[in-house]
């Protein structure tokens, strides 16, 4: 009995830690950062790569912990979030705040070891997510625009970590992930519309599940596709893409666009979920294509 209880408590602590830092999201951010690093580096420095992964995780974990502290009274109103550690009272606000602060300090310090610019962009990401995006979510759909900025930083952050330089290359990576955020966010906002409404969050650009939102989703998907193939033109400095890879990236983009158009036609939560899954597959696959293209070109 005692052993079972101890195991349950340990499992609960581990689960709560994963939840407060949003482990799956954090790992996807780390993946983007590593992809950006591999694109920017000439010779892989495995120490820097490890520091980038660790520092990136701490930064995202800190942002998510702060977010859950600020939104604890709203999270308890929504089915999706009511069982999170803080709103469910499994974790105290002070404990969550301590985790967030420690993660912030560790994240900035670790990224600073790589280079100061990487730490600066990491700190900007935490600030925008916590102090601007989170408070705006209950006030205006424009919060998604603000949230897209820290959401777009990881891919670019990897390049800055590799080169200690911000130019056209990381700017292009930033633009790609920035435009991608909109169809991704709006797809989530669509199929979770009723749940978000309980917490007072209106994430869709028109505030409704309507044709206006669906049209904007298509528009931003098109922008994402266009930015993703720009490196093939040879105008993005050291960030290059072969014709074959550009065609693959374009076809992947058309796949995502198909689901954006499907949302416009069907206007259903199922179609929104399909678009969300397509958007996650898209950003993951094109980052892989970019990196593979660099190393086999």
N, C-alpha and C positions, 0 to 999 in steps of 0.2 A: 504493500500500500504506500509506504513511504517513498519507495523507489519510483513508483508510478507518478506520485505527486511531484517529486523532484524533476522527473523527466518532462512532465506537463509544464512546470514552471519555466524550465530551461527553454522548452519549445516556444512558450509564450514570449519570453524575453527576446529570443532570436526573431520570431515572427514580428514582434513589435518594432524591433530595430530595423528590419527590412521595410516595414510599413512606414515608419517615420522618415526614413531616408529615400523611400520609393526606389528600392533596389533595382527593379527591372528598368525603370526610366533612367536611373543613374548609369547603369551598365550600357544602355544604348547611347548615352551621351559620351561615355568613355570610348565606345566604339567609334563614334564620329571623330573624336579628338585624335585617336590613334590613326585613323584613315588620313586626316589632315596632316598629321606629322609625317607619315610615310610618303605623302605627296611632296612635301617640302624638303625632306632631308636628302642629302647626297649619300652619306654613310650612316646607317642606323646606329644610334647610341642607345643601347638597351637600358642603361641607367636612366637617361632622360625619358625614355619610353615608359619605364616603370613609374617614374615620378609623375609623368603626365597622367597616367591612368589613376594613380592613387590620389593626386591632387584634384583631378577632375571629379572623382567620386566624392571626395570631401566637400567640394564646392556645391555640387548638385544636392548632396545630402543635407547640407546646411540650408540651402534655399528651400527645400521641401519641408524641413523641420520648422523653420520660421513661418512658412506658409500655413502649416497645420496648426500652429499656435494662434496665429492671427484669425484664422477661419474656424476655430473650434466650435463657436456657438452656431455657426451656419452649417458646419459639417454634420452636426448632430441631427439636422432637419432632413438630410438627404440619405436615401437608402444606400447609395454608392459609398458614402463616407462616414456614416454614423458609427461604424465599428472600428474606425481608426483609433490608435492608442490614446490620443488626447481627448477627443469627444466622448469616447466610451469610458473615460476615467481610469483606464488601465495604466496610463502614464501621466504623471503630474506635469503641469505647465513648466514648473521649475526644472524638472528633469529634461524635458524636451528642449527648453531654452539653453540648458547647459550643453546638451549634445550639439545644438545648432551653433553655439559660440565656439566650442572646441573645434568643430568641423570647419568653421570659417577661418579660424587662426591657422589650423593645420593645412587647410587647402591653399590659402594665400602663401604661407611660408614654403610649402613644398613646390608650388609653381614658381615662386621667386627664385628658388635654387636653380631652376632651368634658365630663366631670365626674367628681368623685371616687367617686360611688356606682357608676358604671359600671365603673371600675377595680377597686373593691372586690369586686363580684360576679364580675368576670372572674378575679380572684385566688383567690376562694373556689372557683370552678370548677376551676382548675388544681390547687389543694390537694386537694380531695375526689377528683378523678379519679386523681391520681398517688399520694397518700399514704394514701387510705382504700380507694377502689374497687379499684385494681389489686392491692394485697396481699390483699384479701378474696376475690378471684376463685377462689383455690385452696382456700379454707377454708369458705365457706358460700354457698349460693344467694342469701342476703340481700344479697350484693354487688350484685345487680341493682337492689335498692332504693336503695342508696347511689349507684350509677352513674346512676340515673334523675335524681338531683338536678342534677349538672353538665350532664347531657343535656337538662334542661328549662330551664336558665338562658338560652340564647340568645334565644328568642322574647321572654321577659320583659326581657332585657338591652336590646333595642332600644327598648322603651318607656321604660326608665329613662334611656337615652341621650338620648331626645327630650325628656323632661320633668324630669329630675333629681329624680324622685320615685318612691317605691315605695308603692303602695296597692293597692286592690282590682283595678284594671285589670291591672297586670303580674302580680299574684297569680293572676288568672284565666288569663292566658296561660301562666304557669308550671304551674298545675294541669293544663291541657289537655295540654301537652307531657310532663308528668310521667307521667300515666296512660297516655299513648300509648306511652311507652318500654317498658312491660311486654309487651304483645302483640308489639311489634317485636323486642325482645331475645329473648323466649322462642321466637319463630318461628326466629330465627337459631340459638339454642341447640339447637333441635330438629333442624334439618337438618344442623347441624355437630356433632351429639352425639358421634359416634365420634371425630372429629378433636379436639374439645375434651378428650375423655377421655384421649387420649394425653398431653396437656399437664397433666392433673390439674385441669381446669376443669369444674365442674358448675354450669351456669348456669340449669338448669330448677328451678322452685320445689320440686318433689318429688325432684329429682335424677334423674328418669327420664322417658322418653318415654311417659307414661301418661295415663289419663283425668283424673287430678288436675291435671296441668299444663294439659291442654286446657281443663278447666272454668275454671281461674283465668284463662287467656288470654281466654276469652269474657267473664268477669266484668269484667276490666280494659278490654276493648274497649267494653263497655256504659258503664262509668264515663267513658271517653274521649268517647263520643258525647254523654252527658248534659252534661258540662262544656262541650263545644264549642257547645251551643245555649243555654247559660245567658244570654249577653249579650242575647238577644232579649227577656228578661223585664224588662230595664231596671234591673237591680239591681247592675250592674257599673260604676257611675260613667260615665266618658266612653267606655268600651268598649261600643259598641252594635252590634246586628246587626238588619237588617230581617227581616221575616217571610219574604220570598222567599228571602233568603240563608240564613236558618236552616233552611228546608226543604231547600235544596241541600246544606247542611252535614250535615243529618240523613240525607239519602239517600246521601251519600258514606260516612257512618258505617255505614249499613246494608250497604253494599258490603263494607266491611272486616269487619263482623260476619259476613257470609255466609261469608267465608273462614276466620274463626275457628271457626265451627260446622262447616265442612267439615273442618278439622283434627281436631275432636272425633270426627267420623263416620269419617274415613278413617285417621287416625293415621299418616300417611305423610310422608316427607321432602319429597315433591313438594307436598303440601298445605301444609306449613310454608313452603316457598319461595314459594308463591302468596300466603300470608298476609303474608310479609315484603314482597313487592313491592306488595301492596295497601296495607300500612301506610305505605310510603314515598310512594306516590301520594296517599294520604289526607292526610297531614300537609302535603304540598306544596300540594295543591289547596285545602285549607281556609284555608291562610295567604293564598293568592291571593284566595279568595272574601272573606275578612275585609277585605283591603286594597281590593279593587275596590268592595265594599259601602260602605266609608267614603267613597270619593271620588265615588261616583255617588248617594249617598243625599241 
